[in-house]
Amino acid sequence: MLRVETFNLGPLQTNAYLLRGEDDLKAVVIDPGMNPAALLRRVEHLHIEAILLTHAHFDHIGGVEELRRLKGCPVYLHDLEADWLTEPKHNGSAKWTELGGPITASPAEFALAEGQTLSLIGNEFKVLHTPGHSPGSVSFLCGKDLFAGDVLFREGVGRTDLYGGRQGDLVDSIRMKLYKLPDETVVYPGHGPRTKIGHEKANNPFVPGL
């Protein structure tokens, strides 16, 4: 069983997810974004087993260093974006300085790869490499719950005009990996409301289901 709490963080209203299993005191955080005060208050008495990053754009990593210092937890990130935590030009924070200035964090402790399975909070998280929005974008599948970052939104998709983005890769990631999942799979995106794979296959105007 997976329990999911959502926090809308920072100027871009990025979704950070706090996940717990059967143990109320153990948790995982996905994409701790900018201005993470509400999230930090919520995890004060929790043991955070890991910070999982769907990708390393600034609005998804703005709270990484504060949370890591507070809870002493490791960070997981795909190797293709290994240097983005330390490079504002790559993570985008150098481009939009009006949103908070350059953002950096220490390198991730662990690398993510396609097909990898992480055992955390009594659950199994399968790593799907879903590039396109960024080269190292990943989605995390736990049972019927999919944490898709900025790859797939409710009736929308992630932009591909940022550093390392590729439209063809994004469409392939969605059609060849995400749309292969069961229709009832719940999608938790990096921005906006949750959706389901079946709904997107039937209604997404950017990547219609085949």
ChimeraX commands (.cxc) that place a marker at each C-alpha (Angstrom):
marker #1 position 0.00,0.00,0.00 radius 0.5
marker #1 position 1.28,3.44,-0.93 radius 0.5
marker #1 position 0.01,6.64,0.65 radius 0.5
marker #1 position 0.67,9.83,-1.30 radius 0.5
marker #1 position 0.70,13.43,-0.09 radius 0.5
marker #1 position 1.21,16.28,-2.58 radius 0.5
marker #1 position 2.93,19.61,-1.93 radius 0.5
marker #1 position 2.77,22.42,-4.53 radius 0.5
marker #1 position 6.10,24.17,-4.15 radius 0.5
marker #1 position 7.76,27.27,-5.53 radius 0.5
marker #1 position 6.81,29.83,-8.18 radius 0.5
marker #1 position 6.03,27.14,-10.77 radius 0.5
marker #1 position 3.77,25.15,-8.41 radius 0.5
marker #1 position 5.87,22.02,-8.77 radius 0.5
marker #1 position 4.39,18.85,-7.29 radius 0.5
marker #1 position 6.55,17.30,-4.59 radius 0.5
marker #1 position 5.32,13.93,-3.38 radius 0.5
marker #1 position 5.66,12.47,0.11 radius 0.5
marker #1 position 5.18,8.70,0.01 radius 0.5
marker #1 position 4.63,6.32,2.91 radius 0.5
marker #1 position 3.98,2.60,3.13 radius 0.5
marker #1 position 2.74,0.61,6.11 radius 0.5
marker #1 position 5.22,2.25,8.50 radius 0.5
marker #1 position 3.91,5.72,9.36 radius 0.5
marker #1 position 7.38,6.96,10.31 radius 0.5
marker #1 position 9.26,6.06,7.12 radius 0.5
marker #1 position 8.88,8.00,3.88 radius 0.5
marker #1 position 10.29,8.82,0.45 radius 0.5
marker #1 position 10.20,12.25,-1.18 radius 0.5
marker #1 position 9.96,12.72,-4.94 radius 0.5
marker #1 position 11.11,16.08,-6.40 radius 0.5
marker #1 position 11.45,18.44,-3.43 radius 0.5
marker #1 position 11.05,21.76,-5.23 radius 0.5
marker #1 position 11.70,25.39,-4.40 radius 0.5
marker #1 position 10.45,27.04,-1.20 radius 0.5
marker #1 position 10.06,23.69,0.57 radius 0.5
marker #1 position 9.08,24.99,4.03 radius 0.5
marker #1 position 5.72,23.20,4.11 radius 0.5
marker #1 position 7.34,19.91,3.12 radius 0.5
marker #1 position 10.13,20.30,5.65 radius 0.5
marker #1 position 7.63,20.89,8.44 radius 0.5
marker #1 position 5.69,17.80,7.42 radius 0.5
marker #1 position 8.74,15.49,7.48 radius 0.5
marker #1 position 10.17,16.80,10.75 radius 0.5
marker #1 position 9.34,13.60,12.64 radius 0.5
marker #1 position 9.71,11.18,9.74 radius 0.5
marker #1 position 12.65,9.06,8.63 radius 0.5
marker #1 position 13.25,9.87,4.96 radius 0.5
marker #1 position 14.77,6.85,3.23 radius 0.5
marker #1 position 15.48,8.60,-0.06 radius 0.5
marker #1 position 14.97,11.61,-2.29 radius 0.5
marker #1 position 14.00,10.42,-5.77 radius 0.5
marker #1 position 14.39,12.89,-8.64 radius 0.5
marker #1 position 12.42,12.45,-11.85 radius 0.5
marker #1 position 14.86,14.94,-13.41 radius 0.5
marker #1 position 17.08,17.82,-12.37 radius 0.5
marker #1 position 15.37,21.00,-13.53 radius 0.5
marker #1 position 15.63,23.78,-10.96 radius 0.5
marker #1 position 11.98,23.77,-9.95 radius 0.5
marker #1 position 12.24,20.08,-9.01 radius 0.5
marker #1 position 15.54,20.28,-7.09 radius 0.5
marker #1 position 15.21,23.59,-5.25 radius 0.5
marker #1 position 14.61,21.90,-1.89 radius 0.5
marker #1 position 17.05,19.01,-2.28 radius 0.5
marker #1 position 19.90,20.42,-0.23 radius 0.5
marker #1 position 17.71,21.64,2.64 radius 0.5
marker #1 position 15.93,18.29,2.90 radius 0.5
marker #1 position 19.16,16.30,2.61 radius 0.5
marker #1 position 20.82,18.35,5.36 radius 0.5
marker #1 position 17.77,18.08,7.59 radius 0.5
marker #1 position 17.21,14.33,7.24 radius 0.5
marker #1 position 20.58,12.93,6.11 radius 0.5
marker #1 position 18.97,11.06,3.23 radius 0.5
marker #1 position 20.53,10.02,-0.11 radius 0.5
marker #1 position 19.53,11.40,-3.50 radius 0.5
marker #1 position 18.83,9.28,-6.59 radius 0.5
marker #1 position 19.17,10.75,-10.10 radius 0.5
marker #1 position 19.77,9.40,-13.61 radius 0.5
marker #1 position 23.42,9.53,-14.68 radius 0.5
marker #1 position 22.65,11.58,-17.81 radius 0.5
marker #1 position 21.92,14.50,-15.50 radius 0.5
marker #1 position 24.59,13.76,-12.92 radius 0.5
marker #1 position 26.16,17.21,-13.31 radius 0.5
marker #1 position 22.91,19.17,-13.45 radius 0.5
marker #1 position 22.69,19.49,-9.66 radius 0.5
marker #1 position 25.92,21.49,-9.68 radius 0.5
marker #1 position 25.41,23.34,-12.98 radius 0.5
marker #1 position 22.77,26.13,-13.08 radius 0.5
marker #1 position 23.08,26.44,-16.87 radius 0.5
marker #1 position 21.93,22.86,-17.26 radius 0.5
marker #1 position 19.23,22.80,-14.58 radius 0.5
marker #1 position 17.74,26.04,-15.94 radius 0.5
marker #1 position 18.10,28.24,-12.87 radius 0.5
marker #1 position 20.67,30.44,-14.63 radius 0.5
marker #1 position 18.10,31.23,-17.33 radius 0.5
marker #1 position 15.32,32.38,-15.03 radius 0.5
marker #1 position 17.22,34.17,-12.27 radius 0.5
marker #1 position 14.12,36.24,-11.46 radius 0.5
marker #1 position 12.56,33.08,-10.00 radius 0.5
marker #1 position 15.18,32.71,-7.31 radius 0.5
marker #1 position 18.70,32.87,-8.69 radius 0.5
marker #1 position 21.11,30.04,-9.48 radius 0.5
marker #1 position 20.26,26.77,-7.74 radius 0.5
marker #1 position 22.83,24.10,-6.96 radius 0.5
marker #1 position 23.08,20.99,-4.80 radius 0.5
marker #1 position 25.72,18.40,-4.04 radius 0.5
marker #1 position 25.90,15.45,-6.46 radius 0.5
marker #1 position 23.48,12.56,-6.05 radius 0.5
marker #1 position 24.60,9.59,-4.01 radius 0.5
marker #1 position 23.03,7.01,-6.32 radius 0.5
marker #1 position 22.47,6.72,-10.08 radius 0.5
marker #1 position 19.22,5.56,-11.64 radius 0.5
marker #1 position 18.96,3.36,-14.73 radius 0.5
marker #1 position 16.26,1.85,-16.94 radius 0.5
marker #1 position 14.68,-1.25,-15.41 radius 0.5
marker #1 position 16.21,-0.75,-11.99 radius 0.5
marker #1 position 14.06,-1.65,-8.98 radius 0.5
marker #1 position 14.35,0.25,-5.71 radius 0.5
marker #1 position 13.13,-1.30,-2.47 radius 0.5
marker #1 position 11.97,1.58,-0.27 radius 0.5
marker #1 position 9.37,2.05,2.49 radius 0.5
marker #1 position 8.25,-1.57,2.05 radius 0.5
marker #1 position 7.43,-1.05,-1.65 radius 0.5
marker #1 position 9.10,-1.71,-4.98 radius 0.5
marker #1 position 9.72,1.23,-7.31 radius 0.5
marker #1 position 10.56,0.38,-10.91 radius 0.5
marker #1 position 12.61,2.96,-12.82 radius 0.5
marker #1 position 11.51,3.78,-16.37 radius 0.5
marker #1 position 13.90,5.95,-18.36 radius 0.5
marker #1 position 11.55,8.39,-20.13 radius 0.5
marker #1 position 13.70,11.02,-21.88 radius 0.5
marker #1 position 12.45,13.89,-23.99 radius 0.5
marker #1 position 11.63,16.66,-21.55 radius 0.5
marker #1 position 15.23,16.21,-20.44 radius 0.5
marker #1 position 17.78,13.48,-21.29 radius 0.5
marker #1 position 17.75,11.87,-17.86 radius 0.5
marker #1 position 14.04,12.07,-17.12 radius 0.5
marker #1 position 12.70,8.99,-15.37 radius 0.5
marker #1 position 9.30,7.83,-14.17 radius 0.5
marker #1 position 8.83,5.76,-11.03 radius 0.5
marker #1 position 6.24,2.97,-11.11 radius 0.5
marker #1 position 4.98,1.57,-7.80 radius 0.5
marker #1 position 2.13,-0.86,-8.30 radius 0.5
marker #1 position -0.57,1.14,-10.10 radius 0.5
marker #1 position 0.97,4.51,-9.23 radius 0.5
marker #1 position 3.26,6.29,-11.70 radius 0.5
marker #1 position 5.31,9.36,-10.81 radius 0.5
marker #1 position 6.02,10.82,-14.22 radius 0.5
marker #1 position 7.77,14.12,-13.55 radius 0.5
marker #1 position 7.36,16.49,-16.49 radius 0.5
marker #1 position 6.93,13.82,-19.17 radius 0.5
marker #1 position 3.14,13.40,-19.11 radius 0.5
marker #1 position 0.51,15.74,-17.69 radius 0.5
marker #1 position -3.28,15.62,-17.62 radius 0.5
marker #1 position -4.06,16.23,-21.30 radius 0.5
marker #1 position -0.60,17.68,-21.79 radius 0.5
marker #1 position 3.08,16.83,-22.11 radius 0.5
marker #1 position 6.36,18.34,-20.97 radius 0.5
marker #1 position 8.09,21.03,-23.00 radius 0.5
marker #1 position 11.12,20.03,-25.05 radius 0.5
marker #1 position 12.72,23.40,-25.80 radius 0.5
marker #1 position 14.99,23.38,-22.75 radius 0.5
marker #1 position 18.59,22.16,-22.59 radius 0.5
marker #1 position 18.78,18.53,-23.73 radius 0.5
marker #1 position 15.09,18.27,-24.64 radius 0.5
marker #1 position 13.96,16.31,-27.73 radius 0.5
marker #1 position 10.39,16.11,-29.00 radius 0.5
marker #1 position 10.84,12.76,-30.72 radius 0.5
marker #1 position 12.22,11.18,-27.56 radius 0.5
marker #1 position 9.31,12.52,-25.51 radius 0.5
marker #1 position 6.70,11.05,-27.86 radius 0.5
marker #1 position 8.56,7.71,-27.90 radius 0.5
marker #1 position 8.77,7.65,-24.09 radius 0.5
marker #1 position 5.05,8.21,-23.75 radius 0.5
marker #1 position 3.90,5.85,-26.48 radius 0.5
marker #1 position 6.44,3.05,-26.04 radius 0.5
marker #1 position 6.64,3.01,-22.24 radius 0.5
marker #1 position 3.91,4.93,-20.44 radius 0.5
marker #1 position 1.03,4.05,-22.77 radius 0.5
marker #1 position 2.02,0.37,-22.44 radius 0.5
marker #1 position 1.00,0.47,-18.78 radius 0.5
marker #1 position -2.51,-0.59,-17.72 radius 0.5
marker #1 position -5.22,2.00,-18.36 radius 0.5
marker #1 position -6.02,2.23,-14.65 radius 0.5
marker #1 position -2.46,3.32,-13.77 radius 0.5
marker #1 position -2.66,6.61,-11.84 radius 0.5
marker #1 position -0.26,9.26,-13.13 radius 0.5
marker #1 position 1.18,11.75,-10.64 radius 0.5
marker #1 position 2.74,14.50,-12.78 radius 0.5
marker #1 position 5.31,17.15,-11.94 radius 0.5
marker #1 position 2.69,19.89,-12.33 radius 0.5
marker #1 position -1.09,19.95,-12.21 radius 0.5
marker #1 position -3.66,17.30,-11.26 radius 0.5
marker #1 position -3.26,13.56,-11.39 radius 0.5
marker #1 position -4.68,11.57,-14.27 radius 0.5
marker #1 position -4.78,7.99,-15.59 radius 0.5
marker #1 position -3.04,6.31,-18.50 radius 0.5
marker #1 position -6.36,5.33,-20.07 radius 0.5
marker #1 position -7.60,8.91,-19.92 radius 0.5
marker #1 position -4.46,10.20,-21.62 radius 0.5
marker #1 position -4.55,7.60,-24.38 radius 0.5
marker #1 position -8.10,8.69,-25.16 radius 0.5
marker #1 position -7.83,12.44,-24.58 radius 0.5
marker #1 position -4.26,13.74,-24.78 radius 0.5
marker #1 position -4.11,15.99,-27.88 radius 0.5
marker #1 position -0.32,16.01,-28.01 radius 0.5
marker #1 position 0.28,12.24,-27.96 radius 0.5
marker #1 position -2.92,10.41,-28.88 radius 0.5
marker #1 position -3.09,6.73,-28.03 radius 0.5
marker #1 position -2.52,4.46,-31.01 radius 0.5
marker link #1:1,2 radius 0.2
marker link #1:2,3 radius 0.2
marker link #1:3,4 radius 0.2
marker link #1:4,5 radius 0.2
marker link #1:5,6 radius 0.2
marker link #1:6,7 radius 0.2
marker link #1:7,8 radius 0.2
marker link #1:8,9 radius 0.2
marker link #1:9,10 radius 0.2
marker link #1:10,11 radius 0.2
marker link #1:11,12 radius 0.2
marker link #1:12,13 radius 0.2
marker link #1:13,14 radius 0.2
marker link #1:14,15 radius 0.2
marker link #1:15,16 radius 0.2
marker link #1:16,17 radius 0.2
marker link #1:17,18 radius 0.2
marker link #1:18,19 radius 0.2
marker link #1:19,20 radius 0.2
marker link #1:20,21 radius 0.2
marker link #1:21,22 radius 0.2
marker link #1:22,23 radius 0.2
marker link #1:23,24 radius 0.2
marker link #1:24,25 radius 0.2
marker link #1:25,26 radius 0.2
marker link #1:26,27 radius 0.2
marker link #1:27,28 radius 0.2
marker link #1:28,29 radius 0.2
marker link #1:29,30 radius 0.2
marker link #1:30,31 radius 0.2
marker link #1:31,32 radius 0.2
marker link #1:32,33 radius 0.2
marker link #1:33,34 radius 0.2
marker link #1:34,35 radius 0.2
marker link #1:35,36 radius 0.2
marker link #1:36,37 radius 0.2
marker link #1:37,38 radius 0.2
marker link #1:38,39 radius 0.2
marker link #1:39,40 radius 0.2
marker link #1:40,41 radius 0.2
marker link #1:41,42 radius 0.2
marker link #1:42,43 radius 0.2
marker link #1:43,44 radius 0.2
marker link #1:44,45 radius 0.2
marker link #1:45,46 radius 0.2
marker link #1:46,47 radius 0.2
marker link #1:47,48 radius 0.2
marker link #1:48,49 radius 0.2
marker link #1:49,50 radius 0.2
marker link #1:50,51 radius 0.2
marker link #1:51,52 radius 0.2
marker link #1:52,53 radius 0.2
marker link #1:53,54 radius 0.2
marker link #1:54,55 radius 0.2
marker link #1:55,56 radius 0.2
marker link #1:56,57 radius 0.2
marker link #1:57,58 radius 0.2
marker link #1:58,59 radius 0.2
marker link #1:59,60 radius 0.2
marker link #1:60,61 radius 0.2
marker link #1:61,62 radius 0.2
marker link #1:62,63 radius 0.2
marker link #1:63,64 radius 0.2
marker link #1:64,65 radius 0.2
marker link #1:65,66 radius 0.2
marker link #1:66,67 radius 0.2
marker link #1:67,68 radius 0.2
marker link #1:68,69 radius 0.2
marker link #1:69,70 radius 0.2
marker link #1:70,71 radius 0.2
marker link #1:71,72 radius 0.2
marker link #1:72,73 radius 0.2
marker link #1:73,74 radius 0.2
marker link #1:74,75 radius 0.2
marker link #1:75,76 radius 0.2
marker link #1:76,77 radius 0.2
marker link #1:77,78 radius 0.2
marker link #1:78,79 radius 0.2
marker link #1:79,80 radius 0.2
marker link #1:80,81 radius 0.2
marker link #1:81,82 radius 0.2
marker link #1:82,83 radius 0.2
marker link #1:83,84 radius 0.2
marker link #1:84,85 radius 0.2
marker link #1:85,86 radius 0.2
marker link #1:86,87 radius 0.2
marker link #1:87,88 radius 0.2
marker link #1:88,89 radius 0.2
marker link #1:89,90 radius 0.2
marker link #1:90,91 radius 0.2
marker link #1:91,92 radius 0.2
marker link #1:92,93 radius 0.2
marker link #1:93,94 radius 0.2
marker link #1:94,95 radius 0.2
marker link #1:95,96 radius 0.2
marker link #1:96,97 radius 0.2
marker link #1:97,98 radius 0.2
marker link #1:98,99 radius 0.2
marker link #1:99,100 radius 0.2
marker link #1:100,101 radius 0.2
marker link #1:101,102 radius 0.2
marker link #1:102,103 radius 0.2
marker link #1:103,104 radius 0.2
marker link #1:104,105 radius 0.2
marker link #1:105,106 radius 0.2
marker link #1:106,107 radius 0.2
marker link #1:107,108 radius 0.2
marker link #1:108,109 radius 0.2
marker link #1:109,110 radius 0.2
marker link #1:110,111 radius 0.2
marker link #1:111,112 radius 0.2
marker link #1:112,113 radius 0.2
marker link #1:113,114 radius 0.2
marker link #1:114,115 radius 0.2
marker link #1:115,116 radius 0.2
marker link #1:116,117 radius 0.2
marker link #1:117,118 radius 0.2
marker link #1:118,119 radius 0.2
marker link #1:119,120 radius 0.2
marker link #1:120,121 radius 0.2
marker link #1:121,122 radius 0.2
marker link #1:122,123 radius 0.2
marker link #1:123,124 radius 0.2
marker link #1:124,125 radius 0.2
marker link #1:125,126 radius 0.2
marker link #1:126,127 radius 0.2
marker link #1:127,128 radius 0.2
marker link #1:128,129 radius 0.2
marker link #1:129,130 radius 0.2
marker link #1:130,131 radius 0.2
marker link #1:131,132 radius 0.2
marker link #1:132,133 radius 0.2
marker link #1:133,134 radius 0.2
marker link #1:134,135 radius 0.2
marker link #1:135,136 radius 0.2
marker link #1:136,137 radius 0.2
marker link #1:137,138 radius 0.2
marker link #1:138,139 radius 0.2
marker link #1:139,140 radius 0.2
marker link #1:140,141 radius 0.2
marker link #1:141,142 radius 0.2
marker link #1:142,143 radius 0.2
marker link #1:143,144 radius 0.2
marker link #1:144,145 radius 0.2
marker link #1:145,146 radius 0.2
marker link #1:146,147 radius 0.2
marker link #1:147,148 radius 0.2
marker link #1:148,149 radius 0.2
marker link #1:149,150 radius 0.2
marker link #1:150,151 radius 0.2
marker link #1:151,152 radius 0.2
marker link #1:152,153 radius 0.2
marker link #1:153,154 radius 0.2
marker link #1:154,155 radius 0.2
marker link #1:155,156 radius 0.2
marker link #1:156,157 radius 0.2
marker link #1:157,158 radius 0.2
marker link #1:158,159 radius 0.2
marker link #1:159,160 radius 0.2
marker link #1:160,161 radius 0.2
marker link #1:161,162 radius 0.2
marker link #1:162,163 radius 0.2
marker link #1:163,164 radius 0.2
marker link #1:164,165 radius 0.2
marker link #1:165,166 radius 0.2
marker link #1:166,167 radius 0.2
marker link #1:167,168 radius 0.2
marker link #1:168,169 radius 0.2
marker link #1:169,170 radius 0.2
marker link #1:170,171 radius 0.2
marker link #1:171,172 radius 0.2
marker link #1:172,173 radius 0.2
marker link #1:173,174 radius 0.2
marker link #1:174,175 radius 0.2
marker link #1:175,176 radius 0.2
marker link #1:176,177 radius 0.2
marker link #1:177,178 radius 0.2
marker link #1:178,179 radius 0.2
marker link #1:179,180 radius 0.2
marker link #1:180,181 radius 0.2
marker link #1:181,182 radius 0.2
marker link #1:182,183 radius 0.2
marker link #1:183,184 radius 0.2
marker link #1:184,185 radius 0.2
marker link #1:185,186 radius 0.2
marker link #1:186,187 radius 0.2
marker link #1:187,188 radius 0.2
marker link #1:188,189 radius 0.2
marker link #1:189,190 radius 0.2
marker link #1:190,191 radius 0.2
marker link #1:191,192 radius 0.2
marker link #1:192,193 radius 0.2
marker link #1:193,194 radius 0.2
marker link #1:194,195 radius 0.2
marker link #1:195,196 radius 0.2
marker link #1:196,197 radius 0.2
marker link #1:197,198 radius 0.2
marker link #1:198,199 radius 0.2
marker link #1:199,200 radius 0.2
marker link #1:200,201 radius 0.2
marker link #1:201,202 radius 0.2
marker link #1:202,203 radius 0.2
marker link #1:203,204 radius 0.2
marker link #1:204,205 radius 0.2
marker link #1:205,206 radius 0.2
marker link #1:206,207 radius 0.2
marker link #1:207,208 radius 0.2
marker link #1:208,209 radius 0.2
marker link #1:209,210 radius 0.2
view
